[in-house]
């Protein structure tokens, strides 16, 4: 006998999973405080951020583990790694253990890897529980919560912890690991659901609530930046937010059975996979194509032998690598565009900077727009799948990412708000389409391993563009102008000052994005020429 929860309960559990698994997006908001506390250089703090990203996106091992052992054991490993990683960073930040940059970076990588295990468990389980025609919406609602994590915990950090970054890291160690451990018990794969149509009223209700949360967070962050507020403000923010998050538990209760006791059948998943293998993914009555195409099931080695995987992989490196670099450097970009004299060098505490609040607001605003982008692209790609394939939506998102990099190269602090909005939408759209396209290209049977390999792309992009490119160029321009950011002990940490610090980084990233577009257009052409089986379409 086994306890199998209703798939909408599993979907809600996945939402809560994602709301803590996206902690990688928080690094930008406390990176400068951590840098000042530990007296790191730009290169050192960039290395910590990169190692955290690398840990998050090395998803091959959790993918293979998930395919072998299922969601609950995967969740358990994820919770342990999240706690160990954050707790190691906490001990290092207070000086109990070495403050060496490699130790802090490795701790960040362990935490990121734990988040990757949690992400894998939630995403893969829900991919298996819903039919291909509904995956755009399901992936959209899950990854939107992944992007929302930064907005939620940015408010908590700046309201209750800032500038005590060490205590905030300890808070994340306990809270995030507990959430993954508890909701991991609810993640179960539903047998015999491959042909069942989703209950769109429930999904649409979750979309509406998610959008409301995103708008609420956006308004709260902007109000806190531009209006005079007291330190009690986060309490007024937290209470309604908690009610909104709890409200997501409602829509699974619309069904008669919240959980079902079933006899465990060792062949249950293979039966589901057999059903999926026979699923017709193109209906000649609703498309101009009279061919019938089945979803292919490719294991990891078979996937790696295809040209379409590598084209998609390199497009992912270029597009998301650009986005990750921007997320990790946005706080430094704001500082670089402060209007301070460079001779003599100004010494100032970060909270006294003219645009100090903007740094936190940009991270939160990005998270909100990231969430909306994931919801919107996921919903629209399913809605118009008979007119436009998913590649079309992915290409549009990458084009927007390239244009965003161009704006960032020249934008003032005020114009950065527009750039961050566009960045969040494009970033979210890319992350929504990649899992969906991967599952349709290579099937859901080995999705854990296949998408785990695809997830290495953001890690490589972070190494190439954040650690190597952005850090090198900012250090190169450091002598042209710099500002001294003081910590609580009045110890100085120099930050690059001037538009040139990051302008050339963003111009290069703009070009990289358009190379990614070329890869995707090649894939689209190959599809039309039938050089490989076309992407799955709605039944």
N, C-alpha and C positions, 0 to 999 in steps of 0.2 A: 504494500500500500504506500502511496506517496501523496503528499499535499501539493496540489497544483493550483495556483491562484489564477483567478480570472485575468485575461490578458490586459484589461484596462487597469487593474491593480498593478500589474507588472509595468505598465506604461507610466503610471504615476511614480512608482518606485524608481524607474529610470529617470524621471524628471528630477527627483531629489538627488539622485546620484550625480547627475550632470551639474546640479547647482553647486556642488563642492568639488567636482572633478576639474572644473575650469579655473582652478586657483592659479594656474600659470599666468592668467591675464592680470593677476593682482601684482605681479612683480614690479611693474612700472610705477605703481603708486607708492611703494615703500622702498624701492631700490635706492633712491637718493638718500633717504634716512639711514638705510643700512650701510651705504657707502661712507657716509659721514661718520657713523658710529664706529665702523671698523677701519676707517682711514684708508680705504681702497682708492686706487686710481680708476680712471674711466675704463681702461682695459681690463682691470681686475673685476670690477662689478659687471662688466659686459660678459666676462667669462662665466661668472656665477649664473647670469641670466641664460646664457647659451647652454650651460650644462643642465639647467632646469628644463629648458626646451628639449634638449636631446633626450633626457630621461622620459619626458612626457611622450615624445613621438616615436620612441623605439618600441613599436607595438607588435613586432613579430613574435616575441616570446609570449606575451599575454594572449595573443591571437591563437597560437599553437596550443597553449595551455587550455584556453577556453574550448577549442574544438575537441580536445581530449577529455577534459574533466567537467565542463559545464560552468554555469554562471555563479553558483554559490561559492565554490572553492576559489574561483577567480576573484570574487568580491572579498573573500577573507584575506587572500594574499595582498590585494590592493589596500585594504584597511591597515594592515600591518606595515606595509611600506610607507604609506602616507604618514603614519605616526612616527616611525623611525626617522624619516627624512626631516620632517618639521622639528622634531625634538632634537635632532643633531644640530640643526641650524640654531635652535634656541640656546643650547648649551654653548655652542661656539660664540654666539653673539654676546653672551654675558661673561665670557672668559673662563668658564669652567673647563672647556676643552679648547684646543688650539683654534685660533682665529685665522689660521692660514687659509688663503683663498681657495686652495684645492679642497680642503676639508669642507668649507662652507659650500663650495660648488658641488662636491660629491653628495653632500646631504641634500642639496636642492635637486640633484639628479635622481636620488632615491625617492624623494617626495614626488617628483614629476613622473617617475616610473609607476608609483602607486596610483597616481591620478590616471595614468594610461590604462592600468588594469581595471580601474573602476569604469572608465569610459568604454573600454572594450566589452566589459560584462553587460552594461546597460544597453549599449547600441546593438550588439550582436543578438541579444535575447529578443529585443523588439523587432529586429529585422526578420528573425525566424517566425515571430508570432503573427506577422501581417503579410498579406499578399503583395506581390511586386507592384501592382497598380496603386497601392496605398503607401508605398515606401517614401515617396517624396514628402508627404504630410507627416508621417511618423518620424522620419529622420529630422524634418524641419523642427518639430516641436521639441524633440530631444536635444538637438544641438543648440537650439535657442537658449535653453537653460544652461548649457555649457558656457555660452557667451555671457549670460546674465550674472554669473558668479562674481565677476569683477565689480559690477555695479553694486551688488548687495554688500559685499564685504569691504568695499571702499568706504561706504557710509559708516560701517561699524568701526573701521580703523580710524578714520579721521574724527569720528564722534567720541569714541571711548578710549582709544589707545595712543594716537599720534601725540608726541613723537616717540613713544615707548614702543619701538619696533620689536624688541625682544618679547615683551608680553603678548603682543599681537601674534607673533609666530607660535608661541605656546598655545594660545587660544585656538589657532587653526589646527595644530597638532591634535588636540583633544576633540574638537567639534567635527572636523572633516572625517577623521577615522571612525568616529562613533556613528555618523550618518551612513557611511558606506557599510559598516558592520551590521547595522540594524536593517536597512532596506535591502541589503544583499540577501537576506533570508527570504524575501518576497519574489526574487527573480527566478521564475521557472519558465521553461519552454513549453508552449501549449501544443499538444499533438492534434493532428487532423484539422488545422485551421488554414491550410494553404489556399483553399477555395472560398473561404468565408469572407463576405464583404464586411468592411469595417462599419461600425456605428458612427456615422459622420456627425450626428448631433452631439455626441460626447466629444469627439475630436474638435469640432468647431467651438464648443464651449471652452475647451482647454485653450484653444487659440485666443479666444476673446479675453480670457482671464490673463493669459501670458502677455498679451499686448497691453492690457490695462496696467499690469505690474511694470512693464517697460516704460510706459508713459509716466507713471507715478514716480519711478526712480529718476527719470530724466528731469521732471519738474522739481523734485526734491533737491537734486544736485545743483541745478541752476539757481534755485532759490537760496540755497545755502551759500553759494558763491557771491551772489550780488545783493543779498539782503542781510541786514544785521540780525544775527541770531545768537542765542546764548548756547552754552554747552549742554543745556537740557534738550536742545532740538533733536538729537538722535533718538530720544525716548519717544517723542511725537512721531518720528519717522518709523521707528521699529514696530510700534503697536499695530498700526494698520497693515504694515507689510507682513507681519506674522499672520494676521487673519487672512490676508490674500493668499499666502503660501499654503496655509492649512486648507483653504477652500478647494484646492486642487484635489484633495482627498474625496470630494463629494461625487464627482462624476462616475467613478467605478461603482458606486452604490446604487446606480440606476438599474443594474441587472439584478435578477433574482438570486443568483448564486455568486457570492464573493469568492468563494473557493470551492473546489470540487475534489473529493477524495476519489482517486482512481487507482486501479491496479497497475503497478509499474510494468511496462512492457519494454523489453530490451530492444525491440524492433520498432518502437514508436517513432523515433526520429527518422529512421530509414524509410518508414512508410510515408512520412511527411515529405521527405526528400524525393521519393519516387513520384509523389503527387506533383511536387514542384517541377520535376523533370518533364512531366507530361503536360504542364500548363502551357496553353497557347497564349503567346504574348502579343501577337498582332492579329487583329480582327479585320478581315478583308472587307467587311461591311462598313467599317468606320474609317478606313484609310484607303489611300490610292494604291497601296501595295497589296498585291494579291497573294504574295508569298506568306507562308506560315513559318514563323521562326520560334524555336524553343530556346529557353534560357539555358546556356551552356554551364556546366559545372567543371571548373578547372581547379586542380589543386595548386599548391604554391609553386612547384617546379614547372608545371605546365604554364601557369600564368607568366612566370619569368621568361619563358621562351617566346613570348609574343611581342611583336613590335608595338601593338597598341598599348600594352602596359607601360613600356618605356617612354612612349610619347606622353602618355597621361602623367607618368611619374615626373618627368622633367618639367611639364607644365605646372605641376603641383609645387615643385621646388621653387620655380621662379615667382609664381603668384603669391603663395602663402609665405615664402621666405621674405618677400618684400613686406608683407603685412606684419609678420612677427618682428622684423627689425624695427618697424615704425612703433609698434606697441611698446617694445623695450626701450626705445630712445625718446619717446614723446616728452617725458619729463625734462630730459636734458635739452631737447629742442626749445622748450619754453624758456629755460634758463639762458640758452645761447642767444635768444632774441630779446633779452632784457636790455634796456637802454641805460647802461652804466658806463662811465669812463673807464678806459683801460690803463691810463697812466695818470695818477698812481692806481694800483690794483685795489679795487673795492673789497672790503671784508664785511660780510653780512651773514646773519643767520637765515636759513632757508625760509622760515615762516615770516621773515620780514621782506622778502622779495615782492616786487610790485604784482607779480602774477603767481604768487604762491598757491592760491586756491585753484587756479586754472589747471595746475598739474593734476590734482585729484579729480577735478571735474572732467578733464579729458579722458581719463581712464574709465570713469563711470559712464560718460557719454558714449564712448566707444563700445562698452559692454552692452548698453541699451540698443544702440543701432545695430550692433552685431546680432543681437537677439532678433530684432525686427527683420533684418535681412534674411536670416535663416528661416523664419516663419514665412515670410512673403515668397521667397524663391521656392521653398518646398511646396507651398500651396499652389502657386501659379504653375509650376512645372507639371504637377499632376492635372491641373485644370485644363491646360492647353496641350497635353501630350500628343493629341492626335493632329495638331497643327505644327508644333515645334518639338523637335527631340530635345533631350536634356542637355546635349552639347550646346545648343543655342543659348540656353540660360547660363551655362558655365562660361561661355565665351563673353557674354555680356558682362558678367561679374568681373572677369579678368580685365576687360577693357576699362571698366570703372576703377579697378585697382591701379592700372597704369596712369590714368588721368589724375587720380588722387596723389600719386607720387610726384607728378608734375606740379600740382598745386603746392604740395609741402615744400618743394624746393625754393619757393619764392614768397610763401605766405607770411604775413605778420601774425602776431599772437591772436589777434581778433579773427583773422581769416582762418586760423587753425581750427576753429570750431566747425566750419564748413568741411574742411579736409577730414576731420575726425568722423563726422557724420557719414561722409562718403566711404571712408575707410571701413567703418563698421558694417555698412550695408554690403560692400563688395566682399569683405572678408567672410561675413556670415554666409553669403550666397555661395562662395566657393566651397566652404566647409559643408554646406548642406548638399551640394551636388556631388561631391567626390565619393562619399559612401554609397549614395544611390547609384551612380554610374558604375562604380566598382562591383556592386552586387548584381547589376544587370549585365555587365560584360562577362563576369567570371562566375556568377551564380552565388547562392546563399549557403550552400553546403560547406564550403571552405572559406566563407567570408572572413572569419576571424583572422586566419593567417594571411589571406590576400590583402585585406585592408590594413592589417598590421604592418605588412611590408610597404604598402603605399604610405603609411603614416611616418615612415622614416624620412620622407621628403621634407616636411617642415623642419626637422632636426638639422638636415643638411643645409637647408636654406638659412637657418639661424646661424650656423657656423660660418658659411660663406659670406653672408651679407651683414650680420650683426657683429660677430666677434672680429672677423678679419677686415671687412670693408669699412663699416661705420666707425669702429674704434680706431682704425689706422688713420682715416681721414680727419677725424676730430682731433686726434693727438697731433697730427701734422699742422693743423691750424691753431693749436693751443697757444703757441708763442705769439701769434698775431693779436691775440686778445683773450684775457681770462679774468675770471672773478673768483674770489676766495669764499667758499661756503663754510661757515663755522659750525661746529657741533656744540653740544651742551658744555663741553670742556674748552671751548674756544680753540679747538685744533682745526687747522685749515685744510680744506680739500678743494683743489683747483678744478674749475669747470670751464670748458671752452666757451668763448663769448664772440658772437658775430654770426651773420647769415652763412658764411662760408663753411662753418663747422660741419653742417649736414647737407648743404645744398647739393654738392656733387654726389653724395651718397644717394640722394633721392633721384637725381637725374639718371644715374646708372640704373637704379631699380626700375625707373620708368621704362628704360630700354629692355631690361630683363623681362618685364611683364609683356611687352609686345613680342618678344621671342616665345614666351609661353603661349601667346595667342596663335603664333605660327604653328606650334605643335598641335594645338587643338583644331585648327583649320585643316591641318593634314589628316588628323583622325577623322574629321567630318567628311573630308573628300574620300578617304579610304572606305568609309561606311557607304557612301553613295555609289562608289565603284564596286562594292561588294568584295573588297579585298579581304574582309573578314566578316563574320556574322554581325548584322546590324544590332544596335542597341535595342533592348526590349522596349516595347511600347504597351500602352494600356490595352487591356482586353476589350 
